[in-house]
């Protein structure tokens, strides 16, 4: 963490991208039409992705402990979840849809 922090500009930030457990659970229910699978994953069963295989989701508390004391988590956003659920690639490219989804 010290080496990574040294690369930041003064008052700079970096982003951590991680799987969102609830987002993945919801996507499982929608994409696979399998609410039982989604509920099992919500309760802590192992998760997997068609694209990435077996998944381990680091909880925010665990990441916070790794970052301390040099860095803190200041914002948590779930944009991937919202964007990933749309099946229309064309609409994702429109500014009105992007702004509406960002507001949501």
ZAMITOR-306504 format. One record per residue (C-alpha): x, y, z; residue in three letters; chain. Coordinates in nm, 4 decimals. Layout:
REM residues N
<rec u="X" v="Y" w="Z" residuo="ALA" cadena="A"/>
...
REM end
This chain:
REM residues 104
<rec u="0.0000" v="0.0000" w="0.0000" residuo="UNK" cadena="A"/>
<rec u="0.2865" v="0.2376" w="0.0778" residuo="UNK" cadena="A"/>
<rec u="0.4344" v="0.1956" w="-0.2721" residuo="UNK" cadena="A"/>
<rec u="0.0973" v="0.2496" w="-0.4370" residuo="UNK" cadena="A"/>
<rec u="0.0198" v="0.5566" w="-0.2264" residuo="UNK" cadena="A"/>
<rec u="0.3589" v="0.7061" w="-0.3180" residuo="UNK" cadena="A"/>
<rec u="0.2504" v="0.7114" w="-0.6842" residuo="UNK" cadena="A"/>
<rec u="-0.0486" v="0.9350" w="-0.6155" residuo="UNK" cadena="A"/>
<rec u="-0.0424" v="1.3099" w="-0.6736" residuo="UNK" cadena="A"/>
<rec u="-0.1030" v="1.5187" w="-0.3590" residuo="UNK" cadena="A"/>
<rec u="-0.4635" v="1.4626" w="-0.2483" residuo="UNK" cadena="A"/>
<rec u="-0.4997" v="1.2044" w="-0.5268" residuo="UNK" cadena="A"/>
<rec u="-0.7172" v="0.8943" w="-0.5231" residuo="UNK" cadena="A"/>
<rec u="-0.7242" v="0.5561" w="-0.6824" residuo="UNK" cadena="A"/>
<rec u="-1.0137" v="0.3260" w="-0.7577" residuo="UNK" cadena="A"/>
<rec u="-1.0676" v="-0.0275" w="-0.6433" residuo="UNK" cadena="A"/>
<rec u="-1.2996" v="-0.2300" w="-0.8608" residuo="UNK" cadena="A"/>
<rec u="-1.4563" v="-0.5273" w="-0.6916" residuo="UNK" cadena="A"/>
<rec u="-1.7513" v="-0.7533" w="-0.7401" residuo="UNK" cadena="A"/>
<rec u="-2.0655" v="-0.6358" w="-0.5720" residuo="UNK" cadena="A"/>
<rec u="-2.2214" v="-0.9378" w="-0.4012" residuo="UNK" cadena="A"/>
<rec u="-2.5768" v="-0.8033" w="-0.4145" residuo="UNK" cadena="A"/>
<rec u="-2.5324" v="-0.6897" w="-0.7740" residuo="UNK" cadena="A"/>
<rec u="-2.4114" v="-1.0348" w="-0.8756" residuo="UNK" cadena="A"/>
<rec u="-2.6973" v="-1.2021" w="-0.6884" residuo="UNK" cadena="A"/>
<rec u="-2.9518" v="-0.9838" w="-0.8644" residuo="UNK" cadena="A"/>
<rec u="-2.7880" v="-1.0459" w="-1.2011" residuo="UNK" cadena="A"/>
<rec u="-2.7989" v="-1.4230" w="-1.1362" residuo="UNK" cadena="A"/>
<rec u="-3.1721" v="-1.4032" w="-1.0828" residuo="UNK" cadena="A"/>
<rec u="-3.2245" v="-1.1942" w="-1.3982" residuo="UNK" cadena="A"/>
<rec u="-2.9810" v="-1.3511" w="-1.6441" residuo="UNK" cadena="A"/>
<rec u="-3.0225" v="-1.7140" w="-1.5430" residuo="UNK" cadena="A"/>
<rec u="-3.3915" v="-1.6954" w="-1.4480" residuo="UNK" cadena="A"/>
<rec u="-3.2822" v="-1.8773" w="-1.1340" residuo="UNK" cadena="A"/>
<rec u="-3.3945" v="-1.7068" w="-0.8129" residuo="UNK" cadena="A"/>
<rec u="-3.2932" v="-2.0117" w="-0.6065" residuo="UNK" cadena="A"/>
<rec u="-2.9352" v="-1.9825" w="-0.7283" residuo="UNK" cadena="A"/>
<rec u="-2.9451" v="-1.6119" w="-0.6477" residuo="UNK" cadena="A"/>
<rec u="-3.0763" v="-1.6753" w="-0.2955" residuo="UNK" cadena="A"/>
<rec u="-2.8079" v="-1.9381" w="-0.2332" residuo="UNK" cadena="A"/>
<rec u="-2.5382" v="-1.6922" w="-0.3446" residuo="UNK" cadena="A"/>
<rec u="-2.6921" v="-1.4216" w="-0.1249" residuo="UNK" cadena="A"/>
<rec u="-2.6696" v="-1.6555" w="0.1730" residuo="UNK" cadena="A"/>
<rec u="-2.2980" v="-1.7055" w="0.1085" residuo="UNK" cadena="A"/>
<rec u="-2.2716" v="-2.0013" w="-0.1300" residuo="UNK" cadena="A"/>
<rec u="-1.9817" v="-1.9890" w="-0.3732" residuo="UNK" cadena="A"/>
<rec u="-2.0404" v="-1.7667" w="-0.6720" residuo="UNK" cadena="A"/>
<rec u="-1.9229" v="-1.8076" w="-1.0264" residuo="UNK" cadena="A"/>
<rec u="-1.9349" v="-1.6103" w="-1.3465" residuo="UNK" cadena="A"/>
<rec u="-1.9589" v="-1.7378" w="-1.7017" residuo="UNK" cadena="A"/>
<rec u="-1.6793" v="-1.5011" w="-1.7997" residuo="UNK" cadena="A"/>
<rec u="-1.4485" v="-1.5344" w="-1.4984" residuo="UNK" cadena="A"/>
<rec u="-1.5277" v="-1.8697" w="-1.3351" residuo="UNK" cadena="A"/>
<rec u="-1.5118" v="-1.9042" w="-0.9575" residuo="UNK" cadena="A"/>
<rec u="-1.5364" v="-1.5733" w="-0.7723" residuo="UNK" cadena="A"/>
<rec u="-1.4258" v="-1.4490" w="-0.4334" residuo="UNK" cadena="A"/>
<rec u="-1.5890" v="-1.1279" w="-0.3180" residuo="UNK" cadena="A"/>
<rec u="-1.3837" v="-0.9241" w="-0.0753" residuo="UNK" cadena="A"/>
<rec u="-1.6117" v="-0.7486" w="0.1697" residuo="UNK" cadena="A"/>
<rec u="-1.5739" v="-0.3718" w="0.2075" residuo="UNK" cadena="A"/>
<rec u="-1.4652" v="-0.4147" w="0.5702" residuo="UNK" cadena="A"/>
<rec u="-1.1824" v="-0.6460" w="0.4593" residuo="UNK" cadena="A"/>
<rec u="-1.0634" v="-0.3977" w="0.1950" residuo="UNK" cadena="A"/>
<rec u="-1.0785" v="-0.1139" w="0.4479" residuo="UNK" cadena="A"/>
<rec u="-0.8496" v="-0.3047" w="0.6822" residuo="UNK" cadena="A"/>
<rec u="-0.5945" v="-0.3598" w="0.4043" residuo="UNK" cadena="A"/>
<rec u="-0.5934" v="0.0110" w="0.3180" residuo="UNK" cadena="A"/>
<rec u="-0.5509" v="0.1443" w="0.6712" residuo="UNK" cadena="A"/>
<rec u="-0.3945" v="0.3697" w="0.7801" residuo="UNK" cadena="A"/>
<rec u="-0.2679" v="0.5233" w="0.4526" residuo="UNK" cadena="A"/>
<rec u="-0.5978" v="0.5212" w="0.2631" residuo="UNK" cadena="A"/>
<rec u="-0.9701" v="0.5041" w="0.3320" residuo="UNK" cadena="A"/>
<rec u="-1.2694" v="0.4046" w="0.1221" residuo="UNK" cadena="A"/>
<rec u="-1.4643" v="0.7244" w="0.0659" residuo="UNK" cadena="A"/>
<rec u="-1.7255" v="0.6258" w="-0.1946" residuo="UNK" cadena="A"/>
<rec u="-1.8917" v="0.3034" w="-0.3002" residuo="UNK" cadena="A"/>
<rec u="-2.0728" v="0.2941" w="-0.6329" residuo="UNK" cadena="A"/>
<rec u="-2.2501" v="0.0111" w="-0.8096" residuo="UNK" cadena="A"/>
<rec u="-2.2486" v="0.1405" w="-1.1664" residuo="UNK" cadena="A"/>
<rec u="-2.1378" v="-0.1892" w="-1.3193" residuo="UNK" cadena="A"/>
<rec u="-2.4431" v="-0.3600" w="-1.1793" residuo="UNK" cadena="A"/>
<rec u="-2.6820" v="-0.1104" w="-1.3348" residuo="UNK" cadena="A"/>
<rec u="-2.5032" v="-0.0975" w="-1.6686" residuo="UNK" cadena="A"/>
<rec u="-2.4535" v="-0.4717" w="-1.6873" residuo="UNK" cadena="A"/>
<rec u="-2.8206" v="-0.5586" w="-1.6573" residuo="UNK" cadena="A"/>
<rec u="-2.9289" v="-0.3861" w="-1.9782" residuo="UNK" cadena="A"/>
<rec u="-2.9391" v="-0.6125" w="-2.2816" residuo="UNK" cadena="A"/>
<rec u="-2.9430" v="-0.3181" w="-2.5241" residuo="UNK" cadena="A"/>
<rec u="-2.5943" v="-0.2093" w="-2.6255" residuo="UNK" cadena="A"/>
<rec u="-2.7366" v="0.0696" w="-2.8422" residuo="UNK" cadena="A"/>
<rec u="-2.9232" v="0.2459" w="-2.5628" residuo="UNK" cadena="A"/>
<rec u="-2.6142" v="0.2388" w="-2.3407" residuo="UNK" cadena="A"/>
<rec u="-2.4476" v="0.4756" w="-2.5870" residuo="UNK" cadena="A"/>
<rec u="-2.7137" v="0.7483" w="-2.5532" residuo="UNK" cadena="A"/>
<rec u="-2.6441" v="1.0411" w="-2.3249" residuo="UNK" cadena="A"/>
<rec u="-3.0002" v="1.0549" w="-2.1912" residuo="UNK" cadena="A"/>
<rec u="-2.9871" v="0.6897" w="-2.0809" residuo="UNK" cadena="A"/>
<rec u="-2.6436" v="0.7339" w="-1.9231" residuo="UNK" cadena="A"/>
<rec u="-2.7549" v="1.0414" w="-1.7300" residuo="UNK" cadena="A"/>
<rec u="-3.0746" v="0.8731" w="-1.6157" residuo="UNK" cadena="A"/>
<rec u="-2.8875" v="0.5643" w="-1.4972" residuo="UNK" cadena="A"/>
<rec u="-2.6293" v="0.7778" w="-1.3193" residuo="UNK" cadena="A"/>
<rec u="-2.9104" v="0.9621" w="-1.1384" residuo="UNK" cadena="A"/>
<rec u="-3.0667" v="0.6291" w="-1.0477" residuo="UNK" cadena="A"/>
REM end
